[in-house]
Amino acid sequence: MSLKSNLVKEIPPMGDQNSIFDCIANLVIAIDHHGCITIFNHTCERLFGIAAEQALGKPVSKVIPYTGLVKVLKTGKSHIGRKFVLGNSLFIVNRTPIIKDKRIVGAIGVAQEITELHQLASELDKVKKEKNILEAIFDNTQEGYISISSDGYVNFTNRAMADLLKKNPAEMINRHITEILPETKVHFLQIDGQSQHNEIIKFDHNNVLVSCYPVLNNGKIEGTVGRVIYHDLQSLASIAIKDKQAKPVKHDEQARYSLDDIIGASQVINKQKEIVRKVARGPSTVLITGESGTGKELFAHAVHTLSPRAGGPFIKVNCAAIPENLLESELFGYREGAFTGSRKGGQAGKFELAHRGTIFLDEIGDMPLSMQAKVLRVLQDKEIERLGDAKTQKVDVRIIAATNRKLEDLIAEGKFRRDLYYRLNVVNIQIPPLRERLEDIPGLVNHFINKFNRDFSLKINRVSQKVLDLFERYSWPGNVRELENIIERAFNLVENDEIELSHMPSYLVDQADHTVKKPKVSSANKTLPTLLETVERDALIEALESTGGNKLQSAKLLGISRAWLYKKIKQYQIEM
């Protein structure tokens, strides 16, 4: 009897099942009760490199010596979930006996490749272990952490943060952040894709230092993580002092002021402070504009101290104070022997000294055109070339520039490069003059009184109300610097604990006398046009007096053209 007839007798006819097995991606092998192969599908052919015609009818132990099908055939016990390796692939196989009339007539094995699944399982196991390690770290650290989704829902917090907020960690999960944090504190976890570093926020009676970092996935914002860096700012201060003592730095290479040194709570000044907080995080060039004495340098220092470069140098260059023939060597340094009298070994320029820090180019509007071209190259190529040296070197420097001049006018006059202006003016911080934030004067006065009390070893408590009234009527052409000088002058004259009108400069007192004697405008029996004319005339007189009769400055102060000013002077017959 032939082999085929024996198979037909012992295993039921398969019909088209062989073709079905050939369509299955899994490996399928079957043997009869003699251990000879009866099914060997296309997947078997591909994986074992043997054609079905060569395998069918042959003992499986000769075709696949390591198979477990023979053992299943002998014992009648199934092999479920067994693994084996074939080449670089891992398989899982189920082997079961074929039973007919309570008699084992063969065995069949079905295997599936699980290489990728095994790798995923291993990675999952690794992730679980790393998750357990991270959770242990977070739960045992003194720093507080909280993570929220892009919708503002809490998805993670640790014990330290929960303790700070006086909450249970489990109760915080899946709740919206506005339910967890007080309304006044939610802002430090804004989901805008930006980082913010080392902001001081008050929780109850504790000042804490917090940072916020975006969670990004392929450029998409998926949430944000907040971290309380220090619960005890006194400890942080002690650490900073120790670090400063251990690593002394040159005083002229460090920023001396922070955002807290910018005094003022007016809307206009708070807007500029907020710009500083945001722009400080990035690398962009900043152009600070404003009149003389408004505090442009303070803002430059604040940008640096709030930036990731805060630990690096802060180099200031006054472009108007350095002679043109010395400015190039001052900015870019020089090679040994570059000119007669040059220092042995050469000298590093300000850009080199500012490497990995910030360079502040004050009075940039007074920089010669030849130097403007070289500064433009630093902005474009991030490299400098020492005087007398053909070799260039890379520098990592953030540029902050400041000017009290209108660069647009200088461009029109051919005195400032348009391309440099656009490179500098990436972010513009416009410092308002003091006359536009008069509500900040009391705070500034208190600040200067405290400062000069220390310098003069005095105990001045206040200024008189008449002095404050005078300050609020004055136009302050010298801005905050002028106010500081006036307070310092008063400290040289004061005899008790109060600064009075007698301690003020004569031009301020004269203006006060004039203002006191000015008749009060009454609305009784006057039409609206008459009242408006009276107010307009008084505003014109005050502007002209405050500027010493300078019509151009008066027009700027009033926000009108000079031609319009002349027209109004003639209309109201104002004598100068």
C-alpha positions in Angstrom: 0.0 0.0 0.0 1.3 3.4 -0.9 2.2 6.2 1.6 -0.6 8.4 0.3 -3.3 5.7 0.8 -2.0 5.2 4.4 -2.4 8.9 5.1 -5.9 9.0 3.7 -6.9 6.1 6.0 -5.3 7.5 9.2 -6.1 11.3 8.8 -9.4 12.5 7.4 -9.3 13.9 3.9 -8.0 17.5 3.8 -9.7 18.6 0.6 -8.6 22.2 -0.1 -7.1 22.6 3.5 -3.5 22.4 2.2 -4.1 25.5 0.1 -5.6 27.1 3.1 -2.6 26.3 5.2 -0.4 27.8 2.5 -2.2 31.1 2.9 -1.5 31.3 6.6 1.4 33.4 7.8 2.1 31.1 10.7 4.3 28.0 10.4 2.2 24.8 10.2 3.6 21.2 10.3 1.7 18.0 10.7 3.0 14.4 11.0 1.2 11.0 10.9 1.5 8.2 13.5 4.8 7.1 11.9 6.3 10.6 12.4 6.3 11.4 8.7 5.4 14.9 7.5 1.9 15.3 6.1 1.6 19.1 6.1 4.4 21.5 5.3 3.0 24.9 4.3 4.6 27.7 2.4 5.8 29.5 5.6 7.7 26.3 6.5 9.3 26.3 3.1 10.4 29.9 3.4 11.8 29.6 7.0 13.5 26.2 6.7 14.6 26.6 3.1 13.1 23.2 2.1 10.5 22.7 -0.6 7.3 20.9 0.4 7.8 18.2 -2.2 11.2 17.3 -0.5 9.6 17.3 3.0 6.3 15.6 2.6 6.3 11.8 3.5 9.8 12.0 5.1 10.4 11.5 8.8 10.2 14.9 10.6 13.2 14.0 12.7 15.3 14.0 9.5 13.9 17.2 8.1 13.7 19.1 11.4 15.8 17.3 13.9 15.0 19.5 16.9 11.2 19.5 16.6 9.1 18.4 19.6 6.4 16.9 17.5 7.9 13.4 17.9 7.6 13.7 21.7 4.0 14.9 21.4 3.3 11.9 19.2 4.8 9.5 21.7 3.4 11.0 24.9 0.1 12.4 23.7 0.7 15.5 25.7 0.5 18.9 24.2 3.2 21.6 24.2 1.6 24.9 24.6 3.5 28.2 24.4 6.9 26.7 23.8 9.6 29.0 22.4 12.3 28.3 19.8 14.8 30.4 17.9 15.2 30.1 14.1 17.9 32.3 12.7 17.5 35.7 14.2 13.8 35.3 14.9 11.9 34.1 18.0 8.9 31.9 17.6 6.2 30.6 20.0 4.7 27.2 19.1 1.7 25.1 20.1 2.1 21.3 19.5 -0.9 19.0 19.9 -1.6 15.3 19.2 -4.2 14.4 16.5 -6.6 11.8 18.1 -9.1 9.6 16.3 -11.2 6.9 18.0 -9.1 7.4 21.1 -6.0 6.6 19.2 -3.1 9.0 18.4 -2.9 9.2 14.6 -0.5 12.1 14.3 0.5 15.5 15.7 0.4 19.1 14.4 2.4 22.1 15.3 1.6 25.8 14.7 4.2 28.5 15.3 4.1 32.3 15.2 7.0 34.7 15.0 7.0 36.9 18.2 10.3 38.7 17.7 8.7 42.1 17.7 6.3 41.3 20.4 9.2 40.0 22.6 11.1 43.2 22.0 8.0 45.3 22.9 7.5 43.2 26.0 11.2 43.7 27.0 10.9 47.4 26.4 7.7 47.6 28.4 9.4 45.7 31.2 12.3 48.2 31.1 9.9 51.1 31.0 8.1 49.7 34.1 11.4 49.4 36.0 12.5 52.9 35.0 9.0 54.2 36.0 9.4 52.6 39.4 12.9 54.1 39.8 11.6 57.6 38.8 8.6 57.3 41.1 11.0 56.4 44.0 13.2 59.4 43.2 10.3 61.8 42.9 8.7 60.5 46.1 11.9 60.9 48.1 13.1 64.2 46.8 12.5 67.5 48.6 11.7 69.2 45.3 8.1 69.4 44.3 6.9 68.3 40.8 3.6 68.6 39.1 2.7 67.7 35.5 -0.4 68.7 33.6 -1.8 67.8 30.2 -2.4 70.2 27.4 -6.0 70.5 28.6 -4.8 71.5 32.1 -5.5 68.3 33.9 -3.0 66.9 36.5 -1.5 63.6 35.4 1.4 63.4 37.9 2.5 65.0 41.2 4.9 63.9 43.9 4.6 64.0 47.6 6.7 67.2 48.1 4.4 69.2 45.8 1.3 67.7 47.4 2.6 68.6 50.8 3.3 72.2 49.7 -0.2 72.5 48.4 -1.6 70.7 51.4 -3.3 68.1 49.2 -3.4 64.3 48.9 -1.4 63.2 45.7 -4.1 60.7 44.7 -6.8 63.3 45.0 -5.0 65.7 42.6 -4.7 63.3 39.7 -7.2 63.9 36.8 -8.4 67.2 38.4 -8.0 70.5 36.5 -5.1 72.6 37.7 -7.5 75.5 38.5 -9.0 73.3 41.2 -5.6 72.5 42.7 -3.7 75.8 42.6 -5.0 79.2 43.8 -6.0 81.4 41.0 -3.1 83.8 41.5 -0.6 80.9 41.1 -1.9 79.2 38.0 0.1 81.5 35.7 3.4 79.7 36.4 2.0 76.6 34.7 0.8 78.3 31.5 0.8 75.8 28.6 2.4 78.0 25.9 5.4 75.9 24.9 7.8 78.2 26.7 10.1 77.6 29.7 10.4 79.9 32.6 13.1 79.6 35.2 13.5 80.5 38.8 10.5 82.6 39.5 9.8 83.5 43.1 6.2 82.7 44.0 4.6 82.9 47.5 2.6 80.0 48.7 0.9 80.8 52.0 3.8 82.2 54.0 6.5 80.5 52.1 8.5 82.0 49.2 9.4 79.2 46.8 11.5 79.1 43.6 9.7 77.5 40.7 10.4 76.6 37.1 8.2 75.4 34.3 9.1 73.3 31.3 6.9 72.3 28.2 6.3 68.7 27.3 6.7 68.3 23.6 6.1 65.4 21.2 7.2 65.9 17.6 6.8 69.6 18.1 3.3 69.4 19.6 2.7 70.7 23.1 1.3 67.9 25.2 1.5 69.7 28.6 3.9 71.2 31.0 5.9 70.3 34.1 6.3 72.6 37.1 9.1 72.2 39.6 9.6 73.8 43.0 13.4 74.0 43.2 13.8 75.3 46.8 11.4 75.5 49.7 13.9 77.5 51.7 15.3 80.5 49.8 17.6 81.3 52.7 19.4 78.0 52.0 19.7 78.9 48.3 21.2 82.3 49.3 23.7 80.5 51.5 24.7 78.2 48.7 25.1 81.1 46.3 27.3 83.0 48.8 29.5 79.9 49.3 29.7 79.4 45.5 30.7 83.0 45.0 33.4 82.7 47.7 34.7 79.5 46.1 34.7 80.9 42.6 35.4 84.6 42.6 34.6 86.4 39.4 35.5 89.8 38.1 33.0 92.4 39.2 32.9 94.1 35.8 32.0 90.8 34.1 28.8 90.1 36.0 25.3 91.6 35.9 24.5 93.6 39.0 20.8 94.1 38.7 17.7 91.9 38.4 14.1 92.6 37.6 13.5 93.4 41.2 15.8 96.4 40.9 13.4 97.9 38.3 11.1 100.0 40.5 7.5 100.5 39.4 4.1 98.9 39.3 2.4 101.0 36.6 0.8 99.3 33.7 3.3 100.6 31.2 6.3 99.4 33.2 4.7 96.1 34.1 4.2 95.4 30.4 7.9 95.9 29.7 8.8 93.7 32.7 6.6 90.9 31.3 8.4 91.2 27.9 11.7 90.9 29.8 10.6 87.7 31.5 9.5 86.1 28.2 12.4 87.2 26.0 15.1 86.3 28.6 14.4 82.6 28.0 15.5 82.5 24.4 18.7 83.5 22.5 17.3 86.4 20.4 19.0 89.7 20.1 17.3 92.5 22.1 17.2 96.2 21.3 16.3 98.5 24.3 15.2 102.0 23.4 14.3 105.0 25.5 15.3 108.4 26.6 18.4 109.1 28.6 18.0 108.3 32.3 15.1 105.8 31.9 17.0 102.8 33.1 17.9 100.9 29.9 20.9 99.3 31.5 18.8 97.9 34.3 16.6 96.2 31.8 19.7 94.8 30.0 21.0 93.3 33.3 17.6 91.9 34.0 17.4 90.1 30.7 20.8 88.5 31.4 20.0 87.5 35.0 16.7 85.8 34.0 18.3 84.0 31.0 20.0 80.5 30.9 23.2 82.5 30.4 22.9 84.1 33.9 26.0 82.1 35.1 28.1 83.5 32.3 29.7 86.9 31.9 27.9 90.1 31.3 30.1 92.5 29.4 29.1 96.2 29.0 30.5 98.4 26.2 29.6 102.1 26.0 30.0 102.7 22.2 29.9 106.5 22.7 32.6 106.6 25.3 35.4 104.7 23.4 37.4 106.6 20.7 36.7 105.3 17.2 40.4 104.3 16.6 40.3 102.1 19.8 36.8 100.7 19.4 37.8 97.8 17.1 40.6 96.5 19.4 38.2 97.0 22.4 35.5 94.9 20.8 37.4 92.3 18.9 40.9 92.2 20.6 44.2 92.2 18.9 47.0 89.8 18.0 50.5 90.3 19.4 52.4 92.7 17.3 49.3 94.1 15.6 50.4 97.6 16.3 53.2 99.5 18.2 52.7 99.1 21.9 50.4 96.1 21.7 50.5 93.8 24.7 52.7 90.6 24.5 50.4 87.7 23.7 47.7 90.0 22.4 44.5 90.8 24.1 41.0 89.4 24.0 38.2 91.7 23.0 34.8 92.2 24.7 33.1 89.7 22.4 35.6 87.0 23.5 35.2 87.9 27.1 31.4 87.6 26.7 31.7 84.0 25.4 28.7 81.9 26.6 27.3 85.1 28.2 25.9 88.4 27.1 27.4 91.6 25.7 25.6 94.9 26.2 26.3 97.4 23.5 25.1 100.7 25.1 24.6 103.8 22.9 24.7 101.6 19.8 23.5 104.6 17.8 26.9 106.3 18.2 28.8 103.3 16.8 30.8 104.2 13.7 29.6 102.6 10.4 32.9 100.6 10.0 32.3 98.9 13.4 28.6 98.3 12.6 29.7 96.1 9.7 31.9 94.0 12.0 29.1 93.7 14.6 26.7 92.6 11.8 29.2 89.8 11.0 29.2 88.6 14.6 25.4 88.4 14.5 25.4 86.6 11.2 28.3 84.2 11.5 28.8 84.0 15.2 32.6 84.5 14.8 35.1 87.3 15.4 38.5 88.2 14.0 41.1 89.9 16.2 42.9 93.0 14.9 45.9 91.9 12.9 44.9 88.3 12.8 43.6 86.5 9.7 42.2 83.6 11.8 38.6 83.7 12.9 37.1 82.1 16.0 33.6 81.2 17.0 31.9 83.0 19.9 28.7 82.1 21.6 27.3 85.5 22.6 23.9 87.1 23.1 23.8 90.7 22.1 21.7 93.3 23.9 21.9 96.8 22.4 20.5 100.1 23.7 20.1 103.6 22.4 18.4 106.9 23.2 18.5 107.9 19.6 15.9 107.1 16.9 17.8 104.6 14.7 15.2 105.0 11.9 16.3 108.7 11.6 20.0 107.7 11.6 19.3 105.2 8.9 17.6 107.9 6.8 20.7 110.1 7.4 23.0 107.3 6.3 24.6 107.0 9.8 23.3 103.6 10.7 23.1 100.4 8.7 19.6 99.2 7.9 20.6 95.5 7.9 22.2 95.8 11.3 19.1 97.6 12.6 16.9 94.6 11.6 19.3 92.2 13.1 19.3 94.1 16.4 15.6 94.8 16.5 14.4 91.2 16.8 12.8 92.0 20.2 12.3 95.7 21.1 11.9 96.8 24.7 10.7 100.4 24.8 11.4 102.0 28.2 8.7 104.6 29.0 9.9 108.1 30.2 9.1 109.0 33.7 6.4 111.5 32.7 4.4 108.5 31.3 4.5 106.6 34.5 4.1 109.3 37.2 2.3 106.8 39.5 5.7 105.1 40.0 7.3 108.2 41.5 6.4 107.5 45.2 7.9 104.0 44.9 11.0 105.4 43.2 11.3 108.1 45.9 11.2 105.5 48.7 13.7 103.4 46.9 16.2 106.3 46.6 15.6 107.4 50.2 16.5 103.9 51.4 19.6 103.9 49.1 20.9 107.2 50.3 20.1 106.5 53.9 22.6 103.7 53.7 25.1 105.9 51.8 24.8 108.9 54.1 24.1 107.0 57.3 21.0 109.0 57.8 17.4 108.2 58.7 15.2 110.2 56.3 11.7 108.9 56.5 9.8 110.7 53.8 9.3 113.6 51.5 6.6 116.2 52.1 3.3 116.1 50.2 4.2 119.4 48.5 7.4 117.8 47.1 5.4 114.8 45.9 2.8 117.2 44.3 5.7 119.0 42.6 7.2 115.8 41.3 3.9 114.8 39.8 3.6 118.1 37.9 7.1 118.1 36.5 7.8 116.8 33.0 11.1 115.0 34.0 13.3 115.5 30.9 16.1 113.7 32.8 13.8 110.8 33.8 14.6 108.5 36.7 18.3 109.6 36.7 17.2 113.2 37.3 14.9 112.1 40.1 17.7 110.2 41.7 20.0 113.2 41.5 17.4 115.5 43.1 16.9 113.1 46.0 20.7 112.9 46.5 20.9 116.7 46.4 18.2 116.9 49.1 20.2 114.5 51.3 23.1 116.9 51.3 20.8 119.7 52.5 18.2 118.0 54.8 18.3 118.8 58.5 15.5 116.6 59.9 13.8 113.4 58.8 11.7 115.0 56.0 12.7 116.3 52.5 10.9 119.6 51.9 10.5 122.1 49.1 13.4 124.1 50.5 15.7 121.2 49.6 14.6 121.2 45.9 16.4 122.9 43.0 15.2 126.5 42.3 13.8 125.5 38.9 11.5 123.0 40.5 10.5 125.4 43.3 9.8 128.1 40.7 7.6 125.7 38.8 5.8 124.8 42.1 5.1 128.5 42.9 3.7 129.0 39.5 1.5 126.0 39.7 0.2 126.9 43.2 -0.7 130.5 42.0 -2.4 129.2 38.8 -6.2 129.8 39.2 -8.3 126.7 39.4 -10.5 126.2 36.4 -14.2 126.4 37.4 -16.9 124.9 35.3 -19.6 127.2 36.6 -21.4 129.2 33.8 -18.9 127.9 31.2 -19.7 125.9 28.0 -17.7 122.8 27.2 -15.8 124.5 24.3 -14.7 127.2 26.7 -13.5 124.7 29.3 -11.6 122.7 26.6 -9.9 125.9 25.4 -8.9 126.8 29.0 -7.4 123.3 29.6 -5.6 123.3 26.2 -4.1 126.8 26.9 -2.9 125.8 30.4 -1.3 122.6 28.9 0.5 124.6 26.3 1.8 127.1 28.9 3.0 124.3 31.2 4.8 122.4 28.4 6.6 125.5 27.3 7.6 126.4 30.8 8.8 122.9 31.6 11.0 122.9 28.5 12.4 126.4 28.9 10.5 127.6 25.9 11.9 124.9 23.6 9.1 124.6 21.0 10.3 121.3 19.5 10.5 119.6 22.9 7.1 121.1 23.9 5.5 119.7 20.8 7.0 116.3 21.5 5.8 116.5 25.1 2.3 117.3 24.0 2.3 114.8 21.2 1.6 117.4 18.5 3.5 118.7 15.5 5.6 121.9 15.8 3.4 123.6 13.2 0.3 122.9 15.3 2.1 124.2 18.4 2.8 127.5 16.7 -0.8 127.7 15.5 -2.1 127.2 19.1 0.4 129.7 20.5 -0.9 132.3 18.1 -4.5 131.4 18.7 -4.2 131.8 22.5 -1.8 134.8 22.2 0.7 133.1 24.6 3.7 135.4 25.2 7.1 133.8 25.4 
